[in-house]
Amino acid sequence: MTFQFLLTLDDLVAYNLHVYQRHLAQRALVVQLGVSLLVGGCLLFLLRQEPPVAIIVSAVAIPFLFAFFRVSQARALAQNVRRMFGRHHDPTSLGPHRVSLERDYVRIELPHVRSEFDWEVLTDVVETPNHLFIGFGPVRSLVVPLNDTLTGASREEIVHAFRKRLPPRE
């Protein structure tokens, strides 16, 4: 099976947000909650002259700060990815991709780059409404946008072809 698509900067942003939400958000959650509680505690201390006011202000400030940190962190990540890849059009990541699923490996071709991954290193196939994220080991992934640039195979065919090659979960 062979299929093609056009990978854009928005697709890379979507992948990085997915990785953040899936793997890093728990660590960030602890930091965000800790900072929010610390600020709330400082407010309680500073406003201790008026305990009811301090409690109300802290009760409002903690959830607000927590929500603010969640949104701002995701936004900063998106801006960093856009800055990193958008500064120069990266022909090694962005643009037209051609993916061939061979008997022993997956071949990914861009105009100036060719990569091959043995099926043994396939680790993950994640579906979102707009993308497929196909993992090859802990740090390499193929991002497949599910839009009108995808030709040669359907979403279902691609997912099935990769999932049947996934190693059994332990």
N, C-alpha and C positions, 0 to 999 in steps of 0.2 A: 504494500500500500504506500502511496505517495500522496502528500497533500502540501499545499502552499498557503501562506498567509503573510500579511504585512504587520510587523511588530512596531508599535509606536511608543512614544514616551509615556502616554497615558497607561498603556499596558504594563510598562515597567513600574509605574507608580502603584497600580493596582496590585501587582505581585508583592511589592515591598510592604504595602499596607496589610496584605494577607499574612505575610510572614510575621510582621509585628503583632498583629492581633492573635495569631495562632501560637506563637512561641515566646514572644517577649513581653506581651501585655501583662502577664502575671507578675513578672519582676517589677515592671513599671507601676503596677497597681499598688504594690507594697510601698514604694517610694511616694507615690501620689497620696496615698492614704496617710502615711506618716507625716508628710509636709502639711497636709490639710489639718490633721489633728494637732500638730505643733502650733500652727497659726491660730487655730481655735483655742488652744490652751493659753497662748500668749494674750489673746483677746480677753479671755476670762480673767487672767491675772491683771491686765491693764485696766479692766473695767470692774474690778472687784468692789469698788465703792458702791456700785449699783448692781447687785447680783441679778435681779430679774432682767435688766437690760443686757448684761453680759451674757447670760444664758441664751437670750433670744438672738443676739448678734452672732454668737458662736454657732448656734443651731442653724442659722441661715448661712453663715460664712463657710462652714465646713463642707456641706454638699456643693455649694457654688464653686469653691476652690477645687474640689475633687473633679467636678464636671469640666471646669476650665482646663485643668491639667490634661485630662483625657483628650479633649478636642485639640488643644494646642500641640500636644505631642504628635498626634497623627498628622496635623497640618505641617508641622516642622519636618517630619519625615518626608512627606510628599514634596515639600519645597527643596529639601536636600537632594532627593533623587532627580528632580527636574533640573536643579543647578548642576549636578554632577554629569548627567547625560545630555542636557540641553545646551551646554556651553558650546560643544562641537557636536555636529551630527556624528554619532558613533557607528561607523559601518561594521563594527564587529558585534554589535548588539541589536541595532535598530534596522528597520527596512524589511525587504522581502526575505522570507525564509522558505526553504523547501525541505521537507522532512520525509525521509524514506525509511520505512520499517522493513528491514532485511531479516533473513533467517537468524543471524547471530548477533546483530547489532542494529542500532538506530543511527542513521546518518542525518546530520543537520547541516544544511548548506545556506550560506549567505553569499552575496556577490564576491567577497574577498576572504571568506572563512569557511572551512569545512571541519566538522567535528564528528567523531564516531564514538558511541557509547555501547559497550557490550550490554546485553540484556541483564546480565548478572548484577549490574550496578543500579538497576531501576529500583527505586525505593518507595515511590508515592505517586498516586494519581488523585488530584483534588479537583473537583468540579465546583465552580461558582456559576452564577447566572451568566456571566460575561466572559469567563476564561476557563481554561484547563491549565493547571500547574502540574507539570510532570517532573518529579524529582529523580535525579541521578546522583545518589550519594548525599552527604550532608550539606553541601554548599552549591551544587549545580542544579538548575531547573530549566526546563523548557516552558516558556509561557506561550500558550496558544490562545489568541483572541477568538472568541466565538462571534464573529461579525461577518459582514458581507465580503471581507477579504479572504475568508477561509474557503478554499476550493480543493477539489479532488477527493474529499471524503466528508462524511457527516460527523457531527459531534458524537453520535452514538457509535459509529464505526471506529472512530479514533479512541474513545474511552474503552470500548470492548477490546481493541487490539492491544492497548497498553495494560489494561487490568488483567488480561489472561496471562501476561508475562510477569506480573508481580510475584515475588516469592511469597510463600505462605507466612502468615504472621505467627510469631511465637507466643 
